[in-house]
Amino acid sequence: ATVRKAQLADRAQTAVTEVLESGAPAPTAASGASAPGEATANLFTCGPEGEPVDLPVEVARYVPITPCRVVDTRQPGAGGAFGNREIRDYAVRGSGSAFAQQGGNAGGCGIPDEALGVEASITAVDPADSGFFRTWPTGQSMPNATFMNFAR
């Protein structure tokens, strides 16, 4: 395999790039991304003889935001500690009073309504027992994998 460099430049929209060997299955993660008008270089691996690779470009939108608390169950009225096997739904996108009610930033965190995913951190503070958290979008099936395991 060889390592090559791809460069994205001078687009009107944010672009996400996936680089894969010709005929290979699509990867589960993007190889690179850049903002409108920004040139971005990224390294990727080709086949053993440096064969040509397909460069599909999926146009997506990335919206950076300032780190913001969406939920804090320690706050009054925010539900308190989770019970065993308890499931709760939380607002993540948009704005409104739901964020204050769940212990988060009163006006929301600026995540657009059309967002398809978020980067999140979850912390278990002083748990009464060992356990785990699973996270998934409302209305979808609960995943088998956990987001975080914690111990007492």
Buried (B, 14 or more C-beta within 10 A) or exposed (E): EEEEEBEBEEBEEBBBBBBBBEEEEEEEEBBBBBBEEEEBEBEBBBBEEEEEBEEEEEEEEEEEEEEEEBBBBEBEEBBEEBEEEEEEEBBBBBBEEBBBBBBBBEEBBBBEEEBEEEEEEEEBEEEEEEBEEEBEEEEEEEEEEEEEEBEE
